[in-house]
Amino acid sequence: MNHQAASSSRETIRAQLQHIWGYSEFRSPQGEIVQCLLEQRDALIIMPTGGGKSICFQLPALMQTGLTIVVSPLVALMENQVQELRQRRLPAALLHSEVPKQQRKQTLWALENQSLRLLYLSPETLLSEPVWERLCQPELKINGLILDEAHCLVQWGDTFRPAYYRLGMVRPALLQSKPEGTKMAIAAFTATANPDAQKTIQQVLRLQQPESFRLNPYRANLHLNVQVVWTPRQRRQQLLKFIQARPGQTGLVYVRTRRDGETLAEWLLQQGFQTAAYHAGLSPDERRQIEKAWLGGSTQFVVCTCAFGMGIDKPNCRWVVHFHAPLLLSEYVQEVGRAGRDGKPATALTLISETTGFLDPDDKQRRQFFVEQAQKQQRSAQALSHKLPPQGNVVSVSREFKEGAIALSLLNSTGQLEWSDPFHYVMKPGNDQPAGQTNTHAAKQMTDYLKTKDCRWRFLLGAFGFALEATNLRCGHCDNCCR
């Protein structure tokens, strides 16, 4: 591209940004990412929560003819983005298991008629028969595949969302059905991926010489605190004290399970707070109502599991409390990143049992359960590897064996099995090795973070591969720096 063409296309891109979103300028590195995707190059993008990720892939999608597929992990996340696009009268749609029949029909029809620019799907829906068949039609032009919240591939891909590990075969399989010379870019977006996770994302998606855009997660306005509690009662009292000290301030309380959320929300209601428990077990309507009440300010805070927050933007959220610490550091950074997106001071507090867990064994048990679950899944995958035919397809394996799809995903992550396309596998003999320990290692990292006496931000930057920026950092406002 010559210099003149490059600058005129930059002008066109900026004009579109102004026209659709009303912004006159990009935040760095948004403009470069848009350019990269318009030129159909692969990319791996790590940007903190609230950094304006979605514009980076929505803008190039709207500027090209043809379809861009956005693979997204959560229904709430897809619905919020598509709703915003539709309000601006932009050709976007979504498909997931909860979409009503009539709407589903309309979307599939729009897909066939090539009247969509953006289609949001979960990995499972992307690989479902009716959708896959339509995507493989030779005349349907597909410009690219966007993986939003790409850390989910690493966190969930070999535990309970095995479709993630088959996404790397989507591009080669689709290209087989398209005219020769067709190009299709893949871009993975996330707020949190340490060097190991970046490697996994790159390998699983089969990214080709991806351009890398990495912004570190440091936020000078976000104050990180960890507080030891001795008993379950003291944990509740500390939370109460924290909320009472911030009258009227909007926040989020994170718990790890549905049951914890409901019990705690009920107790807080008895203390006179207007709140609600949010988890994946609620109906779409119930979820929408809680989100709306929180965004609109009639609910001061929500007691939620990790199902809340991705893609839900409330700039003036002033605090986040982890009533229970997350198991992984990447979850922690995602969740604390919901606070203080407007740049004003915000606080993130994590409550933890003292190390022996003698009076409050909850945290210890939760970590133990996590590690044991991972080991159990790995053992059953190994056992299954001896029963599987040397080649086969995921549908028949899932039918025959409970958790068969997860076992295939685990065997794939340890190099014992290869996908020949998104639906068929081939076993690789003589590669009988125990499964990778990425998540157990990541869980240990989280424990180290909670115990560190070092500057907390410095620890996080180091853990996420920003060693240079971490070198002399003392944030001056985390609990360790303030001691």
C-alpha positions as CSV (number, residue, x, y, z in Angstrom):
1,M,0.0,0.0,0.0
2,N,1.6,3.3,-0.9
3,H,1.8,6.2,1.5
4,Q,-1.0,8.2,-0.1
5,A,-3.4,5.2,-0.2
6,A,-2.6,4.4,3.5
7,S,-3.3,8.0,4.7
8,S,-6.5,8.3,2.7
9,S,-7.7,5.0,4.0
10,R,-6.8,6.2,7.5
11,E,-9.0,9.2,6.8
12,T,-11.9,7.0,5.6
13,I,-11.5,4.8,8.8
14,R,-11.6,7.9,11.0
15,A,-14.6,9.3,9.1
16,Q,-16.5,6.0,9.8
17,L,-15.5,6.1,13.4
18,Q,-17.0,9.6,13.7
19,H,-20.1,8.7,11.7
20,I,-21.0,5.5,13.6
21,W,-19.8,6.1,17.1
22,G,-19.3,9.9,17.2
23,Y,-15.6,9.7,18.3
24,S,-13.2,12.0,16.4
25,E,-10.1,10.0,17.3
26,F,-9.0,6.5,18.2
27,R,-7.4,5.6,21.5
28,S,-4.0,3.9,20.9
29,P,-3.7,1.2,19.5
30,Q,-7.3,1.0,18.2
31,G,-6.5,2.6,14.8
32,E,-3.6,0.2,14.1
33,I,-5.8,-2.8,15.0
34,V,-8.5,-1.7,12.7
35,Q,-6.0,-1.3,9.9
36,C,-4.5,-4.7,10.6
37,L,-7.9,-6.4,10.4
38,L,-8.9,-4.5,7.2
39,E,-5.7,-5.8,5.6
40,Q,-6.9,-9.3,6.7
41,R,-3.9,-10.1,8.9
42,D,-4.1,-12.4,12.0
43,A,-3.8,-10.6,15.3
44,L,-3.6,-11.3,19.1
45,I,-4.8,-8.3,21.1
46,I,-4.5,-7.9,24.8
47,M,-6.3,-4.8,26.1
48,P,-7.5,-4.0,29.6
49,T,-11.2,-4.2,30.3
50,G,-12.9,-1.0,29.2
51,G,-10.2,-0.2,26.7
52,G,-12.6,-0.1,23.7
53,K,-12.0,-3.6,22.3
54,S,-15.3,-4.1,20.4
55,I,-14.8,-1.0,18.2
56,C,-11.5,-2.6,16.9
57,F,-13.4,-5.5,15.3
58,Q,-16.8,-4.0,14.7
59,L,-15.5,-1.1,12.6
60,P,-13.6,-3.2,10.1
61,A,-16.5,-5.6,9.9
62,L,-18.9,-2.8,9.0
63,M,-16.5,-1.3,6.4
64,Q,-16.2,-4.5,4.3
65,T,-18.7,-6.4,2.3
66,G,-19.2,-9.9,3.6
67,L,-19.5,-11.4,7.0
68,T,-17.4,-11.3,10.2
69,I,-18.1,-14.0,12.7
70,V,-17.7,-13.1,16.4
71,V,-17.2,-16.0,18.7
72,S,-18.2,-15.0,22.2
73,P,-18.5,-17.0,25.4
74,L,-21.6,-15.6,27.1
75,V,-25.2,-14.8,26.0
76,A,-25.3,-11.6,28.0
77,L,-22.1,-10.4,26.3
78,M,-23.5,-11.1,22.8
79,E,-26.9,-9.5,23.6
80,N,-25.4,-6.3,24.9
81,Q,-23.1,-5.8,21.9
82,V,-25.8,-6.7,19.3
83,Q,-28.4,-4.6,21.0
84,E,-26.0,-1.5,20.7
85,L,-25.3,-2.2,17.1
86,R,-29.0,-2.7,16.2
87,Q,-29.8,0.6,18.0
88,R,-27.5,2.2,15.5
89,R,-29.3,0.4,12.7
90,L,-26.3,-1.7,11.9
91,P,-26.5,-5.2,10.2
92,A,-25.7,-7.4,13.2
93,A,-27.3,-10.5,14.7
94,L,-26.7,-13.3,17.2
95,L,-27.5,-17.0,17.5
96,H,-27.4,-19.0,20.7
97,S,-29.5,-21.8,22.3
98,E,-31.9,-19.4,24.0
99,V,-32.9,-17.4,20.8
100,P,-36.6,-17.8,20.0
101,K,-37.5,-20.0,17.0
102,Q,-38.8,-17.1,14.8
103,Q,-35.8,-14.9,15.5
104,R,-33.5,-17.8,14.8
105,K,-35.2,-18.4,11.4
106,Q,-34.9,-14.7,10.5
107,T,-31.2,-14.7,11.3
108,L,-30.4,-17.9,9.3
109,W,-32.4,-16.3,6.4
110,A,-30.4,-13.1,6.7
111,L,-27.2,-15.2,6.7
112,E,-28.2,-16.9,3.5
113,N,-29.1,-13.6,1.9
114,Q,-25.8,-12.1,2.9
115,S,-27.5,-9.1,4.6
116,L,-25.4,-9.4,7.8
117,R,-22.0,-7.8,8.5
118,L,-21.6,-9.2,12.0
119,L,-22.8,-12.5,13.4
120,Y,-22.3,-13.3,17.1
121,L,-22.2,-17.0,18.1
122,S,-21.0,-19.2,20.9
123,P,-18.3,-21.8,19.9
124,E,-21.0,-24.5,20.3
125,T,-23.5,-22.7,18.0
126,L,-20.8,-22.0,15.4
127,L,-20.2,-25.8,15.2
128,S,-23.8,-26.8,15.2
129,E,-25.1,-28.4,12.0
130,P,-27.6,-25.8,10.7
131,V,-25.2,-22.9,11.2
132,W,-22.1,-24.7,9.9
133,E,-23.9,-25.8,6.7
134,R,-24.8,-22.3,5.9
135,L,-21.4,-20.9,6.6
136,C,-19.9,-23.5,4.2
137,Q,-21.9,-22.2,1.2
138,P,-19.4,-21.2,-1.4
139,E,-21.1,-17.9,-2.2
140,L,-21.1,-16.7,1.4
141,K,-18.2,-14.3,1.8
142,I,-16.5,-14.5,5.2
143,N,-13.9,-11.9,6.0
144,G,-12.8,-13.1,9.3
145,L,-13.2,-14.8,12.6
146,I,-13.0,-12.8,15.9
147,L,-12.6,-14.6,19.2
148,D,-13.8,-12.2,21.9
149,E,-12.7,-12.8,25.5
150,A,-10.1,-15.3,24.2
151,H,-8.9,-16.2,27.7
152,C,-12.1,-18.3,28.0
153,L,-10.4,-20.7,25.5
154,V,-7.6,-21.3,28.0
155,Q,-9.8,-21.3,31.1
156,W,-12.6,-23.5,29.9
157,G,-11.5,-25.1,26.6
158,D,-10.4,-28.4,28.2
159,T,-12.7,-28.5,31.2
160,F,-16.3,-27.7,30.2
161,R,-16.4,-25.8,26.9
162,P,-14.5,-28.3,24.6
163,A,-15.8,-26.7,21.4
164,Y,-13.2,-24.0,22.0
165,Y,-10.3,-26.4,21.2
166,R,-11.8,-27.2,17.8
167,L,-11.9,-23.6,16.6
168,G,-8.4,-23.8,15.1
169,M,-9.9,-26.1,12.4
170,V,-12.7,-23.7,11.4
171,R,-10.7,-21.5,9.0
172,P,-9.1,-24.4,7.0
173,A,-12.5,-26.1,6.8
174,L,-14.3,-23.0,5.7
175,L,-11.7,-22.1,3.1
176,Q,-12.1,-25.5,1.5
177,S,-15.7,-24.6,0.6
178,K,-14.8,-21.1,-0.7
179,P,-13.4,-19.9,-4.1
180,E,-9.7,-20.3,-4.5
181,G,-7.6,-17.4,-3.2
182,T,-10.1,-16.4,-0.5
183,K,-8.5,-14.8,2.6
184,M,-9.9,-15.1,6.1
185,A,-8.2,-13.4,9.1
186,I,-8.5,-14.5,12.7
187,A,-8.1,-12.1,15.6
188,A,-8.2,-13.0,19.3
189,F,-9.1,-10.3,21.8
190,T,-8.7,-10.5,25.6
191,A,-8.0,-8.4,28.6
192,T,-5.9,-11.0,30.3
193,A,-3.5,-13.6,29.0
194,N,-0.2,-14.4,30.5
195,P,2.6,-15.7,28.2
196,D,1.5,-19.3,28.6
197,A,-2.1,-18.4,27.7
198,Q,-0.9,-16.4,24.7
199,K,1.0,-19.4,23.4
200,T,-2.1,-21.7,23.9
201,I,-4.4,-19.2,22.1
202,Q,-1.9,-18.9,19.2
203,Q,-1.5,-22.7,18.9
204,V,-5.1,-23.7,19.3
205,L,-6.4,-21.0,16.8
206,R,-3.5,-21.7,14.4
207,L,-2.8,-18.0,14.0
208,Q,-0.4,-17.3,11.1
209,Q,2.3,-14.8,12.1
210,P,-0.1,-12.8,14.1
211,E,0.5,-9.1,14.7
212,S,0.6,-8.7,18.5
213,F,-0.9,-5.7,20.3
214,R,-0.3,-5.8,24.1
215,L,-1.4,-3.1,26.6
216,N,-0.5,-3.8,30.3
217,P,-3.4,-4.1,32.8
218,Y,-2.0,-1.4,35.2
219,R,-4.6,1.1,36.3
220,A,-3.3,3.9,38.5
221,N,-6.8,4.7,39.8
222,L,-7.5,1.1,41.0
223,H,-6.5,0.4,44.6
224,L,-5.9,-3.4,45.3
225,N,-6.4,-4.7,48.9
226,V,-6.4,-8.2,50.4
227,Q,-7.8,-8.8,53.8
228,V,-7.5,-11.9,56.0
229,V,-10.7,-13.0,57.8
230,W,-10.8,-15.7,60.5
231,T,-14.4,-17.0,60.5
232,P,-17.3,-17.1,58.0
233,R,-19.1,-14.6,60.3
234,Q,-16.1,-12.2,60.2
235,R,-16.1,-12.4,56.4
236,R,-19.7,-11.2,56.3
237,Q,-19.1,-8.5,58.9
238,Q,-16.1,-7.2,56.9
239,L,-18.1,-7.0,53.7
240,L,-20.9,-5.2,55.6
241,K,-18.4,-2.7,57.1
242,F,-16.9,-2.1,53.6
243,I,-20.3,-1.4,51.9
244,Q,-21.6,0.8,54.8
245,A,-18.5,3.0,54.5
246,R,-19.5,3.7,50.9
247,P,-23.1,4.8,51.0
248,G,-24.7,5.0,47.6
249,Q,-21.5,3.9,45.7
250,T,-22.1,1.3,43.0
251,G,-20.2,-2.0,43.3
252,L,-20.1,-5.7,42.6
253,V,-19.6,-8.6,45.1
254,Y,-18.1,-11.7,43.5
255,V,-18.8,-15.2,44.9
256,R,-17.7,-18.5,43.3
257,T,-20.9,-20.5,43.3
258,R,-24.6,-20.0,42.7
259,R,-25.5,-21.2,46.2
260,D,-23.1,-18.8,47.8
261,G,-24.5,-16.0,45.8
262,E,-28.1,-16.7,46.8
263,T,-27.3,-17.1,50.5
264,L,-25.3,-14.0,50.7
265,A,-27.8,-11.8,48.7
266,E,-30.5,-13.0,51.1
267,W,-28.4,-12.0,54.1
268,L,-27.7,-8.6,52.6
269,L,-31.4,-8.0,51.9
270,Q,-32.0,-8.7,55.6
271,Q,-29.4,-6.0,56.4
272,G,-31.5,-3.6,54.4
273,F,-29.6,-3.5,51.1
274,Q,-31.3,-3.4,47.7
275,T,-29.4,-6.2,45.9
276,A,-29.9,-9.4,43.9
277,A,-28.0,-12.7,43.2
278,Y,-26.8,-13.1,39.6
279,H,-25.7,-16.4,38.1
280,A,-25.9,-18.6,35.0
281,G,-29.0,-20.4,36.4
282,L,-31.3,-17.4,35.9
283,S,-33.6,-17.1,32.9
284,P,-32.5,-14.5,30.2
285,D,-35.3,-12.2,31.4
286,E,-34.2,-12.3,35.1
287,R,-30.6,-11.7,34.1
288,R,-31.6,-8.7,31.9
289,Q,-33.7,-7.2,34.8
290,I,-30.8,-7.4,37.3
291,E,-28.3,-5.9,34.7
292,K,-30.8,-3.1,34.0
293,A,-31.4,-2.3,37.7
294,W,-27.6,-2.2,38.3
295,L,-26.8,-0.1,35.2
296,G,-29.7,2.2,36.0
297,G,-28.7,2.7,39.6
298,S,-31.8,1.3,41.3
299,T,-29.6,-1.6,42.6
300,Q,-26.5,-0.4,44.4
301,F,-24.6,-3.6,44.0
302,V,-25.1,-7.2,42.6
303,V,-23.9,-10.4,44.3
304,C,-22.6,-12.3,41.3
305,T,-20.6,-15.3,39.9
306,C,-18.2,-14.9,37.1
307,A,-21.2,-15.0,34.7
308,F,-21.7,-11.2,35.4
309,G,-19.6,-8.4,34.0
310,M,-18.1,-9.5,30.7
311,G,-19.2,-6.8,28.2
312,I,-21.4,-5.0,30.7
313,D,-20.1,-1.5,30.9
314,K,-20.7,0.8,33.9
315,P,-18.0,3.4,34.0
316,N,-18.8,4.6,37.6
317,C,-18.6,1.2,39.3
318,R,-16.6,2.4,42.4
319,W,-15.7,-0.9,44.0
320,V,-15.4,-4.7,43.6
321,V,-15.3,-7.1,46.5
322,H,-14.2,-10.7,46.1
323,F,-16.1,-12.3,48.9
324,H,-14.4,-15.5,47.7
325,A,-11.1,-15.2,45.8
326,P,-11.2,-16.5,42.2
327,L,-9.2,-19.6,41.4
328,L,-7.2,-18.0,38.6
329,L,-5.3,-14.8,38.3
330,S,-6.8,-14.1,34.9
331,E,-10.4,-14.2,36.4
332,Y,-9.2,-11.8,39.2
333,V,-7.8,-9.2,36.7
334,Q,-11.0,-9.5,34.6
335,E,-13.2,-8.9,37.6
336,V,-11.4,-6.1,39.4
337,G,-11.2,-4.4,36.0
338,R,-14.9,-3.7,36.2
339,A,-14.2,-1.0,38.8
340,G,-13.2,2.6,38.0
341,R,-13.5,2.5,34.2
342,D,-14.1,6.3,34.3
343,G,-10.6,6.8,35.6
344,K,-11.7,8.0,39.0
345,P,-10.4,6.3,42.2
346,A,-11.9,2.8,42.8
347,T,-11.2,0.0,45.2
348,A,-10.9,-3.8,44.8
349,L,-11.0,-5.8,48.1
350,T,-10.4,-9.6,48.4
351,L,-11.4,-11.4,51.5
352,I,-9.4,-14.6,52.3
353,S,-9.2,-17.1,55.1
354,E,-6.0,-17.2,57.1
355,T,-3.6,-19.8,55.7
356,T,-4.4,-22.8,58.0
357,G,-8.1,-22.4,57.2
358,F,-8.7,-23.9,60.7
359,L,-11.9,-21.8,61.5
360,D,-12.9,-21.0,57.9
361,P,-11.9,-24.0,55.6
362,D,-14.0,-22.7,52.7
363,D,-11.2,-21.2,50.5
364,K,-8.9,-24.2,51.0
365,Q,-11.7,-26.7,50.1
366,R,-12.6,-24.7,47.0
367,R,-9.0,-24.8,45.7
368,Q,-8.6,-28.4,46.6
369,F,-11.8,-29.3,44.7
370,F,-10.6,-27.4,41.7
371,V,-7.3,-29.3,41.5
372,E,-9.0,-32.7,42.2
373,Q,-11.6,-32.0,39.4
374,A,-8.8,-31.3,37.0
375,Q,-7.0,-34.5,37.9
376,K,-10.1,-36.5,37.7
377,Q,-10.9,-35.2,34.2
378,Q,-7.4,-36.0,33.1
379,R,-7.5,-39.6,34.5
380,S,-10.8,-40.3,32.7
381,A,-9.4,-38.8,29.5
382,Q,-6.5,-41.2,29.7
383,A,-8.7,-44.1,30.4
384,L,-10.9,-43.2,27.4
385,S,-7.9,-42.8,25.1
386,H,-7.5,-46.6,25.2
387,K,-11.2,-47.2,24.2
388,L,-11.4,-44.7,21.3
389,P,-11.3,-45.8,17.7
390,P,-8.0,-44.5,16.1
391,Q,-10.2,-42.0,14.2
392,G,-13.7,-40.8,14.6
393,N,-16.0,-37.9,15.2
394,V,-16.9,-35.9,18.2
395,V,-20.7,-36.5,17.9
396,S,-20.5,-40.2,18.2
397,V,-17.9,-40.1,21.0
398,S,-20.1,-37.7,23.0
399,R,-23.1,-40.0,22.4
400,E,-21.2,-43.1,23.6
401,F,-19.2,-41.7,26.5
402,K,-20.3,-39.2,29.2
403,E,-18.0,-36.2,29.0
404,G,-16.5,-37.7,25.8
405,A,-16.1,-34.2,24.2
406,I,-14.1,-33.0,27.2
407,A,-11.9,-36.0,27.1
408,L,-11.2,-35.4,23.4
409,S,-10.3,-31.8,24.2
410,L,-7.9,-32.8,27.0
411,L,-6.2,-35.4,24.7
412,N,-5.9,-32.8,22.1
413,S,-4.3,-30.3,24.5
414,T,-1.6,-33.0,25.4
415,G,-0.8,-33.8,21.8
416,Q,-2.4,-37.3,21.9
417,L,-5.0,-36.5,19.4
418,E,-5.3,-34.1,16.4
419,W,-8.4,-32.6,14.8
420,S,-8.5,-33.3,11.0
421,D,-11.5,-30.8,10.8
422,P,-13.8,-29.2,13.4
423,F,-15.7,-32.5,13.8
424,H,-13.2,-35.4,13.2
425,Y,-10.2,-36.5,15.2
426,V,-7.2,-38.8,14.6
427,M,-5.4,-40.4,17.5
428,K,-1.6,-40.0,17.6
429,P,-0.1,-43.3,18.9
430,G,2.8,-43.5,21.3
431,N,2.1,-40.1,22.9
432,D,0.7,-41.3,26.2
433,Q,1.5,-38.4,28.5
434,P,-0.3,-36.8,31.4
435,A,-2.3,-33.8,30.5
436,G,-0.9,-30.2,30.8
437,Q,-1.0,-28.6,34.2
438,T,-1.7,-25.0,32.9
439,N,-4.7,-24.3,35.1
440,T,-3.2,-25.9,38.3
441,H,-0.1,-23.7,37.7
442,A,-2.4,-20.7,37.2
443,A,-4.2,-21.6,40.5
444,K,-0.9,-21.6,42.4
445,Q,-0.1,-18.2,40.9
446,M,-3.4,-16.8,42.4
447,T,-2.4,-18.2,45.8
448,D,1.0,-16.5,45.5
449,Y,-0.6,-13.2,44.6
450,L,-2.8,-13.3,47.7
451,K,0.2,-14.0,49.9
452,T,2.7,-11.6,48.3
453,K,4.2,-8.8,50.4
454,D,5.4,-7.1,47.2
455,C,3.5,-4.3,45.4
456,R,0.4,-6.0,44.0
457,W,0.4,-4.3,40.7
458,R,4.1,-5.2,40.2
459,F,3.2,-8.8,40.9
460,L,0.3,-8.7,38.3
461,L,2.4,-7.1,35.6
462,G,5.2,-9.7,36.1
463,A,2.7,-12.5,36.0
464,F,1.2,-11.3,32.7
465,G,4.5,-11.0,31.0
466,F,5.2,-7.3,31.4
467,A,8.5,-7.7,33.2
468,L,10.0,-4.5,31.9
469,E,7.1,-2.3,33.2
470,A,7.1,-4.2,36.5
471,T,10.8,-3.7,37.1
472,N,10.8,-0.6,39.3
473,L,7.0,-0.3,39.9
474,R,5.7,0.7,43.3
475,C,2.1,1.7,42.7
476,G,1.9,3.5,46.1
477,H,-1.8,2.7,46.6
478,C,-2.2,-1.1,47.1
479,D,-2.4,-2.5,50.7
480,N,1.3,-3.7,50.6
481,C,2.6,-0.3,49.3
482,C,0.5,1.6,51.9
483,R,1.8,-0.5,54.9
